[in-house]
Amino acid sequence: MGRVSRNGTVRRVAALAGAAVLIASAPACGSGDDTAHSVSTTAADRTSTAPPAERPADAAATPWERVDAPPDCMCSDGSPFAYFVHRADPHKVLFFLEGGGACFDAASCAPDSDRYTVKLSGDADRMAAAGTGDGLLDVADARNPLRDYSIVYVPYCTGDVHLGDSTTDYGNGVVIQHKGAVNSRAAIAAVKERFPDADHLVVAGVSAGSIPSPLAAGLLSDDFPEATITVVADGSGGYPNEPGLVSYVGGQWGTFKHVPDWPETTGMTPEQWNFAQLYVASHRHDPDIVFTRHDFAFDRTQISYAELAGFDASELDKAMDANEALIEEGGVDLLNFLQPGDDHTVLTRDRLFDERVGGVSYIEWLTAIIERSDLDGSAPADVHCTACAEGIDGK
């Protein structure tokens, strides 16, 4: 488990230039020109379609823009999909993938299920109306290392961890539009359209949104081959990579339709396209991407979903360690921060700035990685709890 690359401007392997066919193999919904669908999130007319030449003087006062995607982007029930853009420094962009559960059978996908977000929740609208969010989305908090970043925020409403492209009939009248990959590709295309000069990208996600974050980073690296790219995944490190489960669930969601057309994925089967492989394939495609992962050792949400899939998750911390080892066996230097307890995610919560393990501040650790600072004397490359079950009843 090594240190973060400190090469300054990230260099790309020349062969990556030919991998731009990736986006063509996984097209965004519609024609990719979504500018005609832009609407303001407030009563005032604030719609803007042209990227700014310079960062606004007061990023915290800049309104969010809701971008209504074309009709073939949609939520699980067929309702319209939209993503959100906040303009600040045009050279720095946070691409953020929202969480919100998952489903893969008639019971978990039923319209009244509490296992996933059926349609746009309104959380992004409320954040946009307030002008800021919490944690890494708080553009007014001086503690936030990304406060001056432009943001492309991708809501989640498809039950497929942003990876699906299928209309699936689960029986009993339950028909789900698993269009997460279609929706997220539209937002990925928007980064290039709106921020073409970006040279620092942070790809972050919580819960279901953290699962595809390594893949989104690989996709973005095709459009931004010289950019410094960091993945910040929060709350998905313990999910199983068992081939049978991967093949079944991926088949229901249609995930294999959008495996990137990279040399690194040639010959890959549906059973191999698992959560760990998203890290490995993206790393092999672009070795300069830096991957980080944050988890609570006994995350009650992850335990719940693992048990729903028929797995014993009572030793989730060991499953997380095993998944990290699997990813690193693929050549990835995964920087891991494992906290004690059974909570779920911190990136979009104010408590983000107070989290510590063994005296190491998570936000300071993460900031050093994003800024490519020398971690010696600041924080170890990996932070792992020792009393990981501390404070949990029955542990």
GURO-107175 format. One record per residue (C-alpha): z, y, x; residue number from 1. Coordinates in steps of 0.001 Angstrom, whole numbers, plus 500000, padded with zeros to 6 digits. Example, Ala and Ser with C-alpha at 12.3 -4.5 7.8 and 13.67 -1.06 7.14 Angstrom:
// GURO-107175
+--------+--------+--------+------+
!     c3 !     c2 !     c1 ! resi !
+--------+--------+--------+------+
! 507800 ! 495500 ! 512300 !    1 !
! 507140 ! 498940 ! 513670 !    2 !
+--------+--------+--------+------+
This chain:
// GURO-107175
+--------+--------+--------+------+
!     c3 !     c2 !     c1 ! resi !
+--------+--------+--------+------+
! 500000 ! 500000 ! 500000 !    1 !
! 498698 ! 502922 ! 502007 !    2 !
! 498594 ! 506667 ! 501766 !    3 !
! 496341 ! 509062 ! 499914 !    4 !
! 493034 ! 509897 ! 501577 !    5 !
! 493230 ! 513322 ! 503245 !    6 !
! 489558 ! 513915 ! 504031 !    7 !
! 489408 ! 517403 ! 502492 !    8 !
! 486059 ! 517477 ! 500730 !    9 !
! 485452 ! 513983 ! 499467 !   10 !
! 482372 ! 512322 ! 500892 !   11 !
! 480358 ! 509879 ! 498849 !   12 !
! 478376 ! 506865 ! 499932 !   13 !
! 474680 ! 507763 ! 499806 !   14 !
! 473921 ! 504728 ! 497704 !   15 !
! 475885 ! 506229 ! 494816 !   16 !
! 473095 ! 508708 ! 494153 !   17 !
! 471076 ! 505989 ! 492544 !   18 !
! 473853 ! 505119 ! 490131 !   19 !
! 473196 ! 508101 ! 487885 !   20 !
! 471504 ! 505668 ! 485514 !   21 !
! 475030 ! 504856 ! 484347 !   22 !
! 475157 ! 507533 ! 481704 !   23 !
! 471741 ! 506506 ! 480437 !   24 !
! 473004 ! 502949 ! 480022 !   25 !
! 475981 ! 504188 ! 477993 !   26 !
! 474580 ! 507113 ! 476004 !   27 !
! 476736 ! 509718 ! 474346 !   28 !
! 476440 ! 509991 ! 470601 !   29 !
! 473421 ! 511924 ! 469359 !   30 !
! 471180 ! 513605 ! 471866 !   31 !
! 474085 ! 514737 ! 474050 !   32 !
! 473491 ! 518383 ! 473016 !   33 !
! 476668 ! 519113 ! 471077 !   34 !
! 476716 ! 522874 ! 471492 !   35 !
! 475402 ! 523483 ! 467992 !   36 !
! 478478 ! 521761 ! 466583 !   37 !
! 481060 ! 524043 ! 468210 !   38 !
! 483568 ! 525687 ! 465878 !   39 !
! 486564 ! 527896 ! 466564 !   40 !
! 490080 ! 526531 ! 466158 !   41 !
! 491311 ! 529855 ! 464803 !   42 !
! 490173 ! 532318 ! 462155 !   43 !
! 488613 ! 534549 ! 464805 !   44 !
! 485091 ! 533825 ! 466038 !   45 !
! 485784 ! 532266 ! 469428 !   46 !
! 482942 ! 529792 ! 469766 !   47 !
! 481316 ! 529801 ! 473199 !   48 !
! 478597 ! 527491 ! 474480 !   49 !
! 477902 ! 528859 ! 477967 !   50 !
! 480133 ! 527929 ! 480893 !   51 !
! 481988 ! 530949 ! 482256 !   52 !
! 481120 ! 532283 ! 485695 !   53 !
! 484751 ! 532848 ! 486567 !   54 !
! 488149 ! 531739 ! 485382 !   55 !
! 489558 ! 533922 ! 482555 !   56 !
! 492228 ! 536352 ! 483735 !   57 !
! 494889 ! 534721 ! 481551 !   58 !
! 494168 ! 531028 ! 481082 !   59 !
! 497208 ! 530545 ! 478848 !   60 !
! 495811 ! 533105 ! 476396 !   61 !
! 492352 ! 531531 ! 476266 !   62 !
! 491758 ! 529804 ! 472916 !   63 !
! 490903 ! 526145 ! 472637 !   64 !
! 487500 ! 525219 ! 471278 !   65 !
! 487039 ! 522335 ! 468878 !   66 !
! 483683 ! 520616 ! 469397 !   67 !
! 482503 ! 518594 ! 466410 !   68 !
! 480506 ! 515666 ! 467785 !   69 !
! 477214 ! 514397 ! 466268 !   70 !
! 477434 ! 511983 ! 463310 !   71 !
! 477138 ! 508757 ! 465304 !   72 !
! 480420 ! 509655 ! 466999 !   73 !
! 483167 ! 508701 ! 464533 !   74 !
! 486683 ! 507450 ! 463932 !   75 !
! 487606 ! 503945 ! 462814 !   76 !
! 487112 ! 504749 ! 459121 !   77 !
! 483776 ! 506493 ! 459672 !   78 !
! 485280 ! 509971 ! 459475 !   79 !
! 483987 ! 512671 ! 461861 !   80 !
! 485061 ! 512831 ! 465501 !   81 !
! 485721 ! 515960 ! 467560 !   82 !
! 487009 ! 516758 ! 471028 !   83 !
! 488593 ! 519917 ! 472449 !   84 !
! 487819 ! 522222 ! 475377 !   85 !
! 490085 ! 524770 ! 477076 !   86 !
! 488364 ! 527017 ! 479607 !   87 !
! 490248 ! 528112 ! 482725 !   88 !
! 489175 ! 527576 ! 486353 !   89 !
! 485572 ! 526264 ! 486096 !   90 !
! 485965 ! 524419 ! 489410 !   91 !
! 488981 ! 522361 ! 488286 !   92 !
! 488904 ! 520117 ! 485225 !   93 !
! 491454 ! 517849 ! 483564 !   94 !
! 489737 ! 515154 ! 481494 !   95 !
! 492431 ! 513846 ! 479166 !   96 !
! 492277 ! 510686 ! 477028 !   97 !
! 494696 ! 510596 ! 474086 !   98 !
! 496685 ! 507482 ! 473168 !   99 !
! 497324 ! 505964 ! 469766 !  100 !
! 497617 ! 502174 ! 469611 !  101 !
! 494981 ! 499474 ! 469130 !  102 !
! 493897 ! 496799 ! 466655 !  103 !
! 491940 ! 493564 ! 466801 !  104 !
! 492359 ! 491597 ! 463532 !  105 !
! 492546 ! 492190 ! 459780 !  106 !
! 496308 ! 492755 ! 459790 !  107 !
! 496514 ! 495137 ! 462744 !  108 !
! 493336 ! 496996 ! 461691 !  109 !
! 494222 ! 497435 ! 458012 !  110 !
! 494034 ! 501072 ! 456844 !  111 !
! 497807 ! 501178 ! 456295 !  112 !
! 498588 ! 499560 ! 459676 !  113 !
! 500953 ! 501380 ! 462012 !  114 !
! 499289 ! 499768 ! 465013 !  115 !
! 496630 ! 502410 ! 465635 !  116 !
! 495498 ! 505921 ! 464715 !  117 !
! 492894 ! 505550 ! 461956 !  118 !
! 491418 ! 509075 ! 462013 !  119 !
! 491966 ! 512307 ! 463924 !  120 !
! 495712 ! 512847 ! 463796 !  121 !
! 495741 ! 516634 ! 463882 !  122 !
! 497825 ! 516692 ! 467062 !  123 !
! 494974 ! 518245 ! 469033 !  124 !
! 494396 ! 520844 ! 466310 !  125 !
! 498063 ! 521810 ! 466421 !  126 !
! 497981 ! 522058 ! 470212 !  127 !
! 494867 ! 524212 ! 470040 !  128 !
! 496384 ! 526478 ! 467396 !  129 !
! 499488 ! 526928 ! 469547 !  130 !
! 497346 ! 527635 ! 472600 !  131 !
! 499106 ! 525048 ! 474743 !  132 !
! 500618 ! 521577 ! 474744 !  133 !
! 503431 ! 519881 ! 476633 !  134 !
! 503647 ! 518344 ! 480086 !  135 !
! 500286 ! 518321 ! 481863 !  136 !
! 498765 ! 520051 ! 478829 !  137 !
! 501139 ! 523011 ! 479034 !  138 !
! 498883 ! 525701 ! 480451 !  139 !
! 501716 ! 528256 ! 480445 !  140 !
! 504345 ! 526308 ! 482404 !  141 !
! 504637 ! 527280 ! 486071 !  142 !
! 505924 ! 523773 ! 486861 !  143 !
! 502608 ! 522235 ! 485778 !  144 !
! 500316 ! 521668 ! 488804 !  145 !
! 497294 ! 521630 ! 486441 !  146 !
! 498126 ! 524803 ! 484520 !  147 !
! 495011 ! 526600 ! 485782 !  148 !
! 492672 ! 523640 ! 485180 !  149 !
! 490041 ! 523692 ! 482466 !  150 !
! 490662 ! 520823 ! 480040 !  151 !
! 488446 ! 518465 ! 478071 !  152 !
! 490773 ! 516691 ! 475626 !  153 !
! 489508 ! 513472 ! 474004 !  154 !
! 491353 ! 512453 ! 470807 !  155 !
! 491635 ! 508771 ! 469940 !  156 !
! 490986 ! 507242 ! 466520 !  157 !
! 489007 ! 504026 ! 467052 !  158 !
! 491584 ! 501301 ! 467797 !  159 !
! 489647 ! 500110 ! 470866 !  160 !
! 491277 ! 501997 ! 473784 !  161 !
! 488197 ! 504267 ! 474064 !  162 !
! 486054 ! 501269 ! 475112 !  163 !
! 484338 ! 500006 ! 471949 !  164 !
! 480917 ! 500214 ! 470353 !  165 !
! 480885 ! 497943 ! 467328 !  166 !
! 481107 ! 497921 ! 463544 !  167 !
! 483437 ! 494961 ! 463050 !  168 !
! 484159 ! 493202 ! 459746 !  169 !
! 487588 ! 491596 ! 460047 !  170 !
! 487544 ! 490246 ! 456486 !  171 !
! 489736 ! 491178 ! 453521 !  172 !
! 487742 ! 494381 ! 453183 !  173 !
! 488714 ! 495628 ! 456642 !  174 !
! 485639 ! 497068 ! 458381 !  175 !
! 486300 ! 499139 ! 461495 !  176 !
! 484078 ! 501515 ! 463414 !  177 !
! 485107 ! 500760 ! 466997 !  178 !
! 483198 ! 503668 ! 468577 !  179 !
! 485588 ! 504716 ! 471333 !  180 !
! 483037 ! 504328 ! 474129 !  181 !
! 480471 ! 506353 ! 472188 !  182 !
! 483001 ! 509129 ! 471540 !  183 !
! 484336 ! 509277 ! 475088 !  184 !
! 480820 ! 509336 ! 476598 !  185 !
! 480093 ! 512445 ! 474525 !  186 !
! 483141 ! 514146 ! 476024 !  187 !
! 482233 ! 512972 ! 479538 !  188 !
! 478786 ! 514532 ! 479111 !  189 !
! 480491 ! 517776 ! 478053 !  190 !
! 482245 ! 518052 ! 481420 !  191 !
! 478899 ! 518241 ! 483220 !  192 !
! 477405 ! 520566 ! 480598 !  193 !
! 480283 ! 523026 ! 480523 !  194 !
! 481716 ! 522806 ! 484033 !  195 !
! 478768 ! 521969 ! 486308 !  196 !
! 480457 ! 523433 ! 489402 !  197 !
! 483679 ! 521422 ! 489128 !  198 !
! 484895 ! 520136 ! 492489 !  199 !
! 488376 ! 518912 ! 491479 !  200 !
! 488709 ! 516437 ! 488610 !  201 !
! 491873 ! 514842 ! 487272 !  202 !
! 491274 ! 512012 ! 484799 !  203 !
! 494475 ! 511319 ! 482880 !  204 !
! 495498 ! 509329 ! 479832 !  205 !
! 498570 ! 508130 ! 478018 !  206 !
! 499098 ! 504715 ! 476434 !  207 !
! 495736 ! 503502 ! 475048 !  208 !
! 494136 ! 506481 ! 476773 !  209 !
! 495436 ! 505418 ! 480170 !  210 !
! 493630 ! 502064 ! 480053 !  211 !
! 490065 ! 503467 ! 480375 !  212 !
! 490986 ! 506349 ! 482691 !  213 !
! 489819 ! 504518 ! 485865 !  214 !
! 486452 ! 503818 ! 484247 !  215 !
! 486072 ! 507426 ! 483081 !  216 !
! 486702 ! 508534 ! 486659 !  217 !
! 483920 ! 506284 ! 487911 !  218 !
! 481555 ! 507648 ! 485271 !  219 !
! 482400 ! 511234 ! 486177 !  220 !
! 481885 ! 510543 ! 489875 !  221 !
! 478200 ! 509935 ! 489161 !  222 !
! 477809 ! 513498 ! 487895 !  223 !
! 480196 ! 515003 ! 490475 !  224 !
! 479549 ! 513040 ! 493696 !  225 !
! 481263 ! 515619 ! 495922 !  226 !
! 484320 ! 516240 ! 493754 !  227 !
! 487873 ! 515217 ! 494567 !  228 !
! 488836 ! 512840 ! 491731 !  229 !
! 492330 ! 511616 ! 490844 !  230 !
! 493279 ! 509150 ! 488103 !  231 !
! 496658 ! 509595 ! 486403 !  232 !
! 497290 ! 506613 ! 484115 !  233 !
! 500519 ! 506543 ! 482092 !  234 !
! 501851 ! 503670 ! 480032 !  235 !
! 499575 ! 500603 ! 480279 !  236 !
! 500444 ! 498725 ! 483470 !  237 !
! 501832 ! 495567 ! 481865 !  238 !
! 499052 ! 494403 ! 479580 !  239 !
! 497696 ! 490880 ! 480227 !  240 !
! 494299 ! 490243 ! 481836 !  241 !
! 493989 ! 486669 ! 480522 !  242 !
! 490238 ! 485816 ! 480252 !  243 !
! 490347 ! 484287 ! 476770 !  244 !
! 492130 ! 487277 ! 475283 !  245 !
! 489869 ! 489705 ! 477134 !  246 !
! 486727 ! 487975 ! 475861 !  247 !
! 487962 ! 487778 ! 472253 !  248 !
! 489274 ! 491329 ! 471929 !  249 !
! 486380 ! 492791 ! 473922 !  250 !
! 483974 ! 490952 ! 471631 !  251 !
! 485591 ! 492440 ! 468537 !  252 !
! 485363 ! 495911 ! 470049 !  253 !
! 481894 ! 495594 ! 471597 !  254 !
! 483152 ! 496645 ! 475026 !  255 !
! 480539 ! 494720 ! 476993 !  256 !
! 477747 ! 496951 ! 475639 !  257 !
! 478931 ! 499710 ! 477935 !  258 !
! 479693 ! 498010 ! 481227 !  259 !
! 478350 ! 500540 ! 483755 !  260 !
! 475004 ! 499754 ! 485307 !  261 !
! 476428 ! 499829 ! 488804 !  262 !
! 475643 ! 497446 ! 491671 !  263 !
! 479358 ! 496608 ! 491618 !  264 !
! 479158 ! 495228 ! 488050 !  265 !
! 475995 ! 493134 ! 488469 !  266 !
! 476490 ! 489625 ! 487083 !  267 !
! 479869 ! 490390 ! 485523 !  268 !
! 480781 ! 488346 ! 482431 !  269 !
! 482782 ! 489501 ! 479379 !  270 !
! 485757 ! 487455 ! 480568 !  271 !
! 485801 ! 489388 ! 483840 !  272 !
! 485637 ! 492862 ! 482266 !  273 !
! 489408 ! 493255 ! 481958 !  274 !
! 491811 ! 496172 ! 482365 !  275 !
! 492409 ! 495465 ! 486058 !  276 !
! 488670 ! 495311 ! 486686 !  277 !
! 488283 ! 498893 ! 485444 !  278 !
! 490178 ! 499965 ! 488574 !  279 !
! 488411 ! 497557 ! 490896 !  280 !
! 484858 ! 498302 ! 489736 !  281 !
! 485394 ! 502079 ! 489798 !  282 !
! 486969 ! 501900 ! 493255 !  283 !
! 484108 ! 499841 ! 494643 !  284 !
! 481647 ! 502224 ! 493056 !  285 !
! 483377 ! 505266 ! 494529 !  286 !
! 485991 ! 504437 ! 497182 !  287 !
! 487168 ! 508057 ! 497355 !  288 !
! 488691 ! 508105 ! 493866 !  289 !
! 492495 ! 508072 ! 494125 !  290 !
! 494249 ! 505988 ! 491468 !  291 !
! 497843 ! 506524 ! 490291 !  292 !
! 499815 ! 504739 ! 487618 !  293 !
! 503113 ! 505543 ! 485899 !  294 !
! 505151 ! 503156 ! 483742 !  295 !
! 508598 ! 502451 ! 482389 !  296 !
! 509555 ! 498950 ! 483532 !  297 !
! 510398 ! 497647 ! 480050 !  298 !
! 508139 ! 499889 ! 477988 !  299 !
! 508941 ! 498873 ! 474404 !  300 !
! 505458 ! 499804 ! 473148 !  301 !
! 503725 ! 497628 ! 475721 !  302 !
! 506122 ! 494781 ! 474950 !  303 !
! 505303 ! 495111 ! 471242 !  304 !
! 501531 ! 494898 ! 471777 !  305 !
! 501777 ! 492059 ! 474294 !  306 !
! 503845 ! 490077 ! 471798 !  307 !
! 501331 ! 490889 ! 469043 !  308 !
! 498691 ! 489261 ! 471253 !  309 !
! 500894 ! 486178 ! 471674 !  310 !
! 502339 ! 486808 ! 475143 !  311 !
! 505935 ! 486678 ! 476347 !  312 !
! 506620 ! 490186 ! 477634 !  313 !
! 510361 ! 489842 ! 478221 !  314 !
! 509795 ! 490365 ! 481963 !  315 !
! 507340 ! 493216 ! 481653 !  316 !
! 508310 ! 494676 ! 485023 !  317 !
! 507146 ! 491483 ! 486731 !  318 !
! 503898 ! 491564 ! 484751 !  319 !
! 503345 ! 495134 ! 485969 !  320 !
! 503944 ! 494081 ! 489558 !  321 !
! 501533 ! 491170 ! 489119 !  322 !
! 498851 ! 493452 ! 487672 !  323 !
! 499293 ! 495882 ! 490544 !  324 !
! 498860 ! 493007 ! 492999 !  325 !
! 495713 ! 491885 ! 491144 !  326 !
! 494240 ! 495378 ! 491346 !  327 !
! 495090 ! 495747 ! 495021 !  328 !
! 493601 ! 492343 ! 495782 !  329 !
! 490356 ! 493944 ! 494618 !  330 !
! 490681 ! 496517 ! 497388 !  331 !
! 492262 ! 499356 ! 495409 !  332 !
! 495102 ! 501343 ! 496979 !  333 !
! 496924 ! 501876 ! 493673 !  334 !
! 499725 ! 504445 ! 493932 !  335 !
! 502428 ! 503298 ! 491542 !  336 !
! 505499 ! 505046 ! 490090 !  337 !
! 507732 ! 502641 ! 488137 !  338 !
! 510753 ! 504023 ! 486289 !  339 !
! 513676 ! 502107 ! 484787 !  340 !
! 514083 ! 501914 ! 481018 !  341 !
! 512095 ! 501091 ! 477895 !  342 !
! 510539 ! 504460 ! 477044 !  343 !
! 506784 ! 504997 ! 476693 !  344 !
! 504756 ! 507662 ! 478576 !  345 !
! 505717 ! 511089 ! 479986 !  346 !
! 502530 ! 513041 ! 480733 !  347 !
! 502507 ! 514990 ! 477459 !  348 !
! 506244 ! 515523 ! 477208 !  349 !
! 508381 ! 518307 ! 478618 !  350 !
! 510630 ! 515719 ! 480278 !  351 !
! 507742 ! 515064 ! 482679 !  352 !
! 509140 ! 517738 ! 484977 !  353 !
! 512587 ! 516123 ! 485205 !  354 !
! 511721 ! 512465 ! 485872 !  355 !
! 513108 ! 511016 ! 489109 !  356 !
! 513526 ! 507588 ! 490665 !  357 !
! 515719 ! 507116 ! 493726 !  358 !
! 515798 ! 510865 ! 494286 !  359 !
! 512001 ! 511174 ! 494134 !  360 !
! 510629 ! 513633 ! 491579 !  361 !
! 507624 ! 512241 ! 489709 !  362 !
! 505945 ! 515631 ! 489276 !  363 !
! 506374 ! 516451 ! 492974 !  364 !
! 505061 ! 513016 ! 493928 !  365 !
! 502069 ! 513446 ! 491610 !  366 !
! 501363 ! 517011 ! 492733 !  367 !
! 501256 ! 515913 ! 496378 !  368 !
! 498696 ! 513256 ! 495476 !  369 !
! 496505 ! 515553 ! 493372 !  370 !
! 496537 ! 518239 ! 496041 !  371 !
! 495983 ! 515619 ! 498766 !  372 !
! 499094 ! 516813 ! 500596 !  373 !
! 500639 ! 514815 ! 503389 !  374 !
! 503158 ! 512591 ! 501636 !  375 !
! 505203 ! 511873 ! 504773 !  376 !
! 508623 ! 513389 ! 504239 !  377 !
! 507802 ! 514209 ! 500617 !  378 !
! 507549 ! 510920 ! 498730 !  379 !
! 506610 ! 507315 ! 499477 !  380 !
! 503176 ! 506156 ! 498358 !  381 !
! 504812 ! 503853 ! 495811 !  382 !
! 508062 ! 504479 ! 493945 !  383 !
! 509660 ! 501416 ! 492339 !  384 !
! 512939 ! 501222 ! 490440 !  385 !
! 515555 ! 498781 ! 491689 !  386 !
! 517797 ! 498547 ! 488607 !  387 !
! 514776 ! 498579 ! 486305 !  388 !
! 516663 ! 497430 ! 483192 !  389 !
! 519279 ! 500153 ! 483505 !  390 !
! 520351 ! 501513 ! 480121 !  391 !
! 518575 ! 498868 ! 478042 !  392 !
! 520671 ! 496897 ! 475563 !  393 !
! 520653 ! 493157 ! 476251 !  394 !
! 519196 ! 493470 ! 479749 !  395 !
+--------+--------+--------+------+
